[in-house]
Amino acid sequence: SIAALQAARNSNNAALAAAAAAAATVTASSVDGGVGGQRCSLAQFRCANGTCISAAKYCDGTVDCLDKSDEPKLCTACNRTLYGEVGRTYELQLQPHQVQQFQQEQQQQHNGGAPLPFVCHLNFTAPGGAYGDIVQLNFAKFSIGKFVPGTGGGGVAFQGGGAHHQQQPQHHRDMPQPQHEACLEGFMTIREQGLPDLNGRWCGTASGYTIYYSETKSVNVTLRLDKLVQSGTGASSGAGPGGAPNESPGGLQFRLIYKFLRHTDAKLRNDNRIWNGDLVAGTYCNRNFYDCDKRICRIRSPNYPGVYPRNLTCKYYINHRTPPSGLHAMIVLRQPDGHKLNIKEQATHHEANNRILRSWEQCDSEQDYLTIHDGKTLEAPMIGRICGGDALPDIVSSGSDMTIQFRTSPYDVLFHPNPVTFLPGFELEVHILYVNSNSQSYIRQPGRCEFSISAFESQTGELESPQHTLPPESSCIYHFQGRRHETVWISFVKYHSAIDPTGFESPAECVNQLRIWDGRWSVSSRPYGSHPEYSRNASLIEQICREEVP
């Protein structure tokens, strides 16, 4: 009714209460057919004459009840709770002309003044059994408001010495300041029962194949439109060249295909062989992992394998409790299958067909990205920062702890390229690597890569670089100390220096290099709480750059 929709404009809580009341009325009438009427299921709407139709057909612009009670004046498909039967597909569409008529009625009630924002609440609930356990939403058509992309206002993230800091770009006095992402004139939010409200927003015009799988049994979809719907705004295709979304001109398109699934039908989501960690109470997606040498551990983005929410921060903590005697445990993070890692980027990255896994400076801090830390907290040295998508090579911690953070931007456009050759979100494999606890294959103190090899312990042996990932700009120092009458002899069996995969390294630079000094380094100072400083009472006898052979 107009009164119910009017109340929905006052506040979110009032609107949800009105929607719940309306849903309760529809549910009660649909279950009890009344005198002379048939009994309707939760997934059906009961017409005034007692017959039953699919609840998705209420106010869809087509008369389905013989008494026309499914198409009352000024109705919309909003402010309802919708159920469905497993194995069936339903469709819901918000008709622009219906919203326009409602807004015009509102204007008349306000004596020609601007109407309150148009707010539409839709609840999808899977109560179990024949009505399913989770909800699948396919946004077949979506155009609400305008999405304003950012212009780099978040700065560029750099990493050095294990400390994460932001380097803000320098701007000339007459240069425009960076612009942050925003949703103008309207947006959509998605909220799940029992999970914290993220207040992330979708807006603009969607394209491609966009599917949302719920984490819980009940999902609230809220649409808000702050501008009058204009005639004809629902007719555009919504896609520009290359499948990239155009910005909405303030119009409205909303066509949703939804289904209700059993847990057993969501095989990719609910593989009993895979463990997704323990959810931390009171959080949306923080999870703890342990004993990943005894079970198959996988880190997944929320709502995988569908689109993940906006304005999201997830923390994944991995710990290996007790390694076998004589061994040192390290955490390995990888994904060899490129189609299982896709951290959403702006559509422009897909126009040139250049979907790749990006890292470090290539990941804008205003967009979606993953960071990997070598330790128990986010203050531990960062050993990876990735975005985009493709196969992920091994990222290895130096010890038995690793912390991963996943962050998404507050605003975005619904977009996933067609054809679907990769899944939205990510699934990362977690493995445990063991090395000899007495070897030089790992650093003993985070952020300090330094080893001493003494002839007093052994006169011969083999040495290899750390078997784990090091932060950028790291230096590893090896001190060889022989007896007074001995000479140090080193033979390189294998040497390889990886080229910077980001392409930022200039051909003239020698970023990765090996240097050998003849003589002793002595500690000149050891500031409290920091690494020692050396005076080099030695001569440089070798300097190897890139692929040169020592």
Buried (B, 14 or more C-beta within 10 A) or exposed (E): EEEBBBBBBEEBEBBBBBBBEBBEEBBEBBEEBEEEBEEBBBBBBBBBEBBBBBBBBBBBEEEBBEEEBBBEEBBBBBBBBBBBBBEEEBBBBBBBEBBBBBBBBBBEEEEEEEBBBBBBBBBBBBEEEBBBBBBBBBBBBBBBBBBBBBBBBBBBBBBEBBEBEEEEEEEEEEEEEBEBBBBBBBBBBBBBEEBEEBEBBBBBBBBBBBBBBBBBBBBBBBBBBBBBBEEEBBEBEBBBEEBBBBBBEBBBBBBBBBBBBBEEBBEEBBEEEBBBBEBBEEEBBBBEBBEBBEEEBBBBBBBBBBBBBBBBEBBBBBBBEEBEEEBBBBBBBBBEBBBBBBBBBBBEBBBEEEBBBBBBBBBBBBBBBBBBBBBBEBEBBBBBBBBBBBEBBBBBBBBBBBBBBBBBBBBBBBBBBEEEEBBBBBBBBBBBBBBEBEBBBBBEEBBBBBBEBEEEEEEEEEEEBBBBBBBBEBEBEBEBEBEEEEEEEEEEEEEEBEEBBEEEBEEEEBBBEBEBEEEEBEEEEEEEEEBBEBEEEBEEEEEBEBEEEE
